[in-house]
Amino acid sequence: MSSAMWRTWVARLFGLACIALGIIGLIAGFSDRVWKLGTVGWFTGGTLLGVVAIILLLDEYAESRRRV
């Protein structure tokens, strides 16, 4: 596998984890229990993974445009 394919797969996995952390954040927000990270912590983690995924995809896009 080329490095561009690995970056794409990592970005997709980060995007999936971003969605999962968002769902966990919603569950933490709607439940009456106190979670260790709290609602804001889960959403912040999901946002961070989403930003990293976008950066990886933009890097892969820029590299593919350079090859053409």
C-alpha positions as CSV (number, residue, x, y, z in Angstrom):
1,M,0.0,0.0,0.0
2,S,1.2,3.5,-0.8
3,S,1.5,6.2,1.8
4,A,-1.4,8.0,0.3
5,M,-3.7,5.0,0.8
6,W,-2.6,4.7,4.4
7,R,-3.4,8.4,5.0
8,T,-6.8,8.0,3.5
9,W,-7.6,4.9,5.6
10,V,-6.3,6.6,8.8
11,A,-8.4,9.7,8.0
12,R,-11.5,7.5,7.5
13,L,-10.9,5.7,10.8
14,F,-10.5,9.1,12.5
15,G,-13.7,10.2,11.0
16,L,-15.5,7.1,12.2
17,A,-14.0,7.6,15.7
18,C,-15.1,11.2,15.5
19,I,-18.7,10.1,15.0
20,A,-18.4,7.5,17.8
21,L,-17.1,10.1,20.2
22,G,-19.9,12.5,19.3
23,I,-22.5,9.8,20.0
24,I,-20.8,9.0,23.3
25,G,-20.9,12.7,24.1
26,L,-24.6,12.8,23.4
27,I,-25.2,9.8,25.6
28,A,-23.1,11.5,28.3
29,G,-25.1,14.7,28.0
30,F,-28.5,13.0,28.2
31,S,-27.7,10.7,31.1
32,D,-27.9,11.8,34.7
33,R,-24.6,10.2,35.6
34,V,-21.3,12.0,36.0
35,W,-18.8,10.8,33.3
36,K,-15.1,11.1,33.8
37,L,-14.6,13.3,30.7
38,G,-18.0,14.9,30.8
39,T,-19.9,16.0,27.7
40,V,-17.5,18.6,26.7
41,G,-14.5,16.2,26.8
42,W,-16.1,13.7,24.5
43,F,-17.1,16.4,22.0
44,T,-13.7,18.0,22.1
45,G,-12.0,14.6,21.4
46,G,-14.4,14.0,18.5
47,T,-13.7,17.5,17.1
48,L,-10.0,17.0,17.4
49,L,-10.1,13.7,15.5
50,G,-12.3,15.3,12.9
51,V,-9.8,18.1,12.3
52,V,-6.9,15.6,12.1
53,A,-8.9,13.6,9.6
54,I,-9.6,16.7,7.4
55,I,-5.9,17.6,7.5
56,L,-4.9,14.1,6.4
57,L,-7.4,14.2,3.6
58,L,-6.3,17.6,2.4
59,D,-2.6,16.5,2.5
60,E,-3.4,13.5,0.4
61,Y,-5.4,15.7,-2.0
62,A,-2.5,18.1,-2.4
63,E,-0.1,15.3,-3.0
64,S,-2.3,13.8,-5.7
65,R,-2.6,17.2,-7.4
66,R,1.2,17.5,-7.4
67,R,1.6,14.2,-9.2
68,V,-0.6,15.2,-12.1
